[in-house]
Amino acid sequence: MKIIRKTALLAFFLTLISTITHANDTGGLLDHTLERLFPKGNINLKETYEGKVILAVNTASGCGFTPQYDGLEKLHKKYKDQGLVVLGFPSNDFYQESKEGDEIVEFCKINYGVSFPIFKKSSVKGSKANAFYKKLASAYQGKTPKWNFFKYLIDQNQQVVALYPSQEKPLGSQIEKDIKKLLDNEDSIQ
């Protein structure tokens, strides 16, 4: 009977340790295959973007912050050759993205000249969030987008190092300063 209790107690503690470790695990942030609308195709984020500085942004075409597409595109062009990639994730979580698929891409290209990758429309918060956004939230204290154009900054080691609210403009802001620091391999962006 003592062996059974000890075995059960050991199993309980191992499960508890595993749960705690998993909850704090930020490794494998990019271990997801997602459908990209532009350029088209299913891609593995790790294979495609590993080693890059990433600015992940949930977007919507009918939002007051939609003009930020322009700043995001300029930021992407300015730093892409140094290792930055901006990733756009259209979402209707805040009821401001009525467009679908190619319609989203056309809107972004025609109105803002967007050339950075745009992914299939999906949820970015809660239980319906796409796998990447679920991992982003768990990697940064459970923080999910509060509105459209909420931004996560990810360093070259797949660590979420900063969040920026919707109001924070991409160019000439703390976002750009932090990106420069990461690209220059400075130890801290704070």
N, C-alpha and C positions, 0 to 999 in steps of 0.2 A: 504494500500500500504506500510506503514511503517513497519508493521508486516512482510510482505513478504520479504522486504529488510533485516530486522534484522534477520529473519530466514535463508535467503540465506547467509548472512554474517557469521552468527554463524556456519552454515554447512561448509562454506569454511574454517574457522579457525579450526574447529574440524578435517576436512580432512587434513589440513596442519600439525597440531600437530600429528595426527596419522602417516602421512608419515615420519615426522622427527623422531618420536619415533621408527618406524619400521626400518628406515635406520641405526639407531644407536643400534639396538637390537642385542646383542650377546648371549642372552639367547636361550636355545633350540638348541645350536650348534650341539648336537648329536641326535636331534629328526628326524632321517632318517632311513629308512630301505633300505639296499643295499644288492646286491648279492655278497657273498664272494666266491671266487674260492677255497681258502684253509684256514681253513677247509671249505668244501662246505656248502652252504645254504644261505638263505636270513636271515639277522639279523638286529635287531634294534640296532643302535650304542649306544643309551642311555642305554638300558637294559643290553647290553653286556659290555660296557666300562665306564659307569658312575663312577666317583670317581677315575679314573686312570689318570696318566700322559700319554699323547699321543704324539707320534711323527708321524705325517702324512707326507708321502713322495710320490710324483709322480715318478714312475719308468719307465724304458724302458730297454729292453734286448740288444739293439744295440747301446748304448750310451757309450761315453768315460768314463762316471761316473758309469757305470754298476758295476765295482768292489766294489762300495760302498755297494752293497748287503752284502758283507762279514762283513763290519764294522757295518752295521745296525743289522745283525743277532747277532753279538757278543754283541752289546749294549743291544739288546732285552733279550738275555740270562742272561747277567750280572745283569740287574735290574728288570726283570719281577716279581720276587718274592717280590720286594719292591713296586710294583705298576706301573711299566712302561709297555706300550704296543706300539710297532711299528706297524703302519698300512701302507701297500704298496698298492698304487693305480696305476696300469699300465695304461699308456696313450700313444697314438700315436700323441698327439698334436704337437710334434716336429719331427714327421716322423721317429722315431727310435724304435717303437714297432710294429713289423710285426706279432708277434705271437698272438695266441688267446687262451683263456680258459686254458684247461689242459696243453697245450704246454708251456704257461707262467709258470705255477706251476712247471712242470718238469724241465724247464730251471733253475729256482731259486733253487730248491731242489738239483738237480744234481751238478750244478756249485758252489753253495754257501751255501748249507745246510740250506736254509731258513726254519724257523719254525714259523715265525710271520705271522699274517693274511695278505692274499693277496686278493684284491677285483677284481671284473670283470673289464676288460679294459673299460675305459671311458674317456671322455674329462675332463680336470681339469681347463680350463680357458675359458672365453668368455661365450656367451649365451648357448653353448652346454655343459657346465660343469655340472657334476653330482651335485645333490642338496647339498651334503655335502661341496664340493669345492666352490660352490657359496656362501654358508654361511661362509666358512673360509675367503674368499676374503672380504666379507662385514664386517666381524668381525675385520679385520685388515687393515683398511684404503684402501680397494679395491685392495690390492696387490695380484696378481696372480703369479703362477709359471712363471719364465722367461726361464726356461729350465728344463730338467729332473733332478730328485733328489733334487728338491727344498723342503725345510722342514719347516713345521709348528709345533711349540711346544704348546701344549694345557695343561693347568693345571687341577687340580682335580675339579675345579669349572666351567669347560667348557669355559674358557677364553683363547683366543689365546694370548700367552705372548711373543712369539718371532718368528722370521723368520730367516732362514739360507739359503744362496745361495748354488747352486749346488756344488761349490768348497769346501764348509765346510765339512770336513770329520766327520763322526759320533763319532769315538773314539778319546780320548785324545785331544778334542777340546772344544770350548765354548759350543757346544751342550751338551756334557757330563757333563760339569760343571753346566750348567743350569738345567739339569735333576736332578743331585744330590741335588741341592738347593731345587727344587720343592719337591722331595721325602723326604727331610729333613724338609719340611714345613717352609722354610725360607720365609720371607715376600716379598723379591724382588730378581729377578734374575739379575738385572742390576749391 
